Amino acid sequence: MTQSDGRLQRSERSRQQIADAIIELVEEGILIPTAQQVAARANVGIRTVFRHFSEMNELYLLADEQVKAGYNRMFAGGDRSGELEERVDKLIAHLGSAFERTRNLHLSTHAQLWRIDAMRDNYIHNTMRLRRNILSWLPELDDRPQATQDAAYAILSFETWHRLRGIQGLSFKRTQAAIAAMLHALLLRSE
């Protein structure tokens, strides 16, 4: 290995340490970590952070990209068998578990949507992916009026989950029950 190769490997390691640090900080609840916090967590100097990333937005976007695969896996899968009512309950439990694990990532993204266009675009893309996922759980929605579909997607959104869990302070079970009540009422009314 040449000296140049060694420097390149150290540089890549530092870059990944910095990306890992910002992800860890966000997952711990520091929703918009500063460069100083990231540098301290990555055990590098602040100049090293800015040598690898010209601005913090660039680092936030890399972190967003790196968590995407794991995030998508959390929302995929699940037992989609059974009648509509049973699938609704399974879907709510599945989404609830994923929302609980990704809560701080969602909140961090929400806190930055106004200032990072690419992050806003990614969030919109992920929201559309979630809509397609919900439709695969509940194909009956496709036959419902557009307003009913839009209401169902809103009910099953992170924003609704967080409002009940994080703002109103409901337990996981009560949040599931509240969302199930809304969705069952919507779908039964629409039949």
Secondary structure, DSSP 4 states (H G I P E B T S, - for coil): --HHHHHHHHHHHHHHHHHHHHHHHHHTT-SS--HHHHHHHHTS-HHHHHHH-SSHHHHHHHHHHHHHHHHHHHHS-----S-HHHHHHHHHHHHHHHHHHHHHHHHHHHHHTTT-HHHHHHHHHHHHHHHHHHHHH-GGGGGS-HHHHHHHHHHTSHHHHHIIIIIS---HHHHHHHHHHHHHHHHHHT-
